[in-house]
């Protein structure tokens, strides 16, 4: 029994819409059932991003896959994401982790069972997830002090960032958690666990380090993306961020506005500087940008942009049921596509701005 | 002789088996109790996260509450019911508690809806903090919006009270922004997460001034500086208050333009 099942959770905000091609692609690339993609039908950018980033959750270069799975569990717990926690817990149960060990991991009572290196990684995951206050470079250095090399630090941070993205998206849409929570207790899963475990392990991909090309090293928030260079996630994040910037469903200022507000809320000055630079390219004057960031409003913004700004602030730290109610209100003002892209953009902003610590972005 | 030994060995094995089974049962029961206790602790931790920041709770669990304190910039909202003493003498205690609880319920909702944290109820007074639980660069706007929401919620509550033939309530709210120390304070019997310093006193003084200037919400210049232009303010005369060297620059908050 987990206290995560007691987290208050609204009914799902979106009707599932069959999306056979998308579901097939998701299944083909991740090995998991694609039915969840039905909730994302309506935004090509977001559904493409979710497939790309889901593959990366199971892509490992250096970090031990078991540690990576445990990181997913603690980050999902820290963000009170019932859906993601249920999914991660089911994954670990099927792979053979005992219910007792998962509970102890959840209760942060595994102190004696974990190596110092593992404890450092899990503590780092919680800290990066909260970022309250933002992480210092000394904290990243402490991770290096526990034997993690540069690529491992990047991989671990990137994985935490991915979980932050999926936690937000799943929570904002209020994806139904019950099926995931009950999955490992189904009689047929218990009976077929060894076979299901083999199937789950096949999802894990081990890849060689992979560098960005010169062209991929440029673009919004390139310093942060480039700090992940060497890990395949860097390329995928580049594509996802570029997609957010060229979205036509929201205004061209929506993404930089969301990133700027999240950076201000987190106190990540480097990320705020980059967001301001990008906002200046959208013909917002310096004084107008100041006004937006100081007061979360400005006559220079249109109605949709005002909504983006206020909502982005709410997504930095939240209680699931309150943010879900807020999302329900917002849903009534936007088309399905706009709504999905708004959720995707703010989830991405939370991930990228927190990862700013890798490039000294929170100075 | 051999049969006797075999019998003895079997009896010994059975006895050992029984002891082992009993031990296993005890261990299982103990594990279950530990599991339940850990679960309860986690529930408590979740419940306490509404009363103090997560990192404070974790430090309390890990090291105890000694020495937890940090300097912070916070906006303090101090609200008090006007004429409450007279009211408390004119209605039955049970009714008084119901009226007061209804009031606290509505005011708390207005404050938390705008990112505020109720630090404590002092009699009929409310001490709320903005920016104490998590960093909040928009704390001034939030506090002003919360004060306006409290005004609106009280008006609605007064209509409910009037429908029951009960006396209406009125409040005075003072807002001030400044630095102080946020930490866990109290005795061994009672501890709470609190914000300590002159900022709280000045907010209380600003609240006192609502009576002198017949304004229900008064904020100081430190709050005004962080507000956006949607807020409609009226400047009030600079006023000397106890415990503050210079006269306070104060403003009545009239409303919000958009």
Interface residues (C-beta under 8 A of the other chain):
Chain A: X1 X3 X6 X100 X103 X104 X106 X107 X109 X130 X132 X133 X264 X265 X266 X267 X291 X293 X294 X295 X296 X297 X313 X317
Chain B: X31 X35 X38 X39 X41 X42 X43 X46 X53 X54 X55 X134 X135 X136 X137 X138 X141 X226 X227 X228 X230 X258
